[in-house]
């Protein structure tokens, strides 16, 4: 029985690849991701749903190669039902936090997360900078989130394609913190905040160093999908949210080759086999983000 990847996680504020063997909860492990290290693997077989919320998939649903959800229709429904976004947990006694997150110039959003998770949700989304706005019960946090979204004209989500587009051309730490500061001030001046929500003062948390974005070369390609027998290999430059930025054929800081972004959510449901450094090359379909053309591989 092989290993299946559950994508990138953020354990203690550092990126790890999470692995699973068996259905449902199964056997799990994590492997650290280090800048400059070689990343290489091959996927084999058929991509299948591995289940949701610790439950094995009841139908062993087959998944398409381009889906980032990693779940079949039935398991997606189960996962959604128990998510915070479903608003089905009105009696949840846990504390929640409201935040404003920055991903690039003019790219900000508001959201909520369980207080016990700390900044994990922000790391998972690839937020370059964020600040807490308030804390309190779930429904109060939900009302505040909607108030801020409408009053400030900011979304509750930003497409990953937009986040990737700007990662290699971000302003300095002070400038990006200042944009979050201004939005925090506007949010704090709004009337209509739920009384049960405690306000939190401004404090910018910058993840540029955590993600490895300093000096990052612009991406040239994005992995479109994984296919049976397809290989992904390169040298790790950065990790942000679910994305790994990989240098291939000399690419990267100061290099002249390709920089390929792999959304590790595409790995969910595939059996993964490791390849040694120097043994693999990129043989999966990619999208050239400069030309917009889909290729069968890089070479």
Helices and strands as residue ranges (DSSP letters): E 3-11, E 14-21, E 27-32, E 38-44, H 73-81, G 84-86, E 96-104, E 107-114, G 115-117, H 120-125, E 129-136, H 138-152, H 160-166, G 167-169, H 173-188, E 198-199, E 205-206, H 208-211, E 221-223, E 231-240, E 243-248, E 258-263, G 264-267, E 271-274, E 286-288, E 294-295
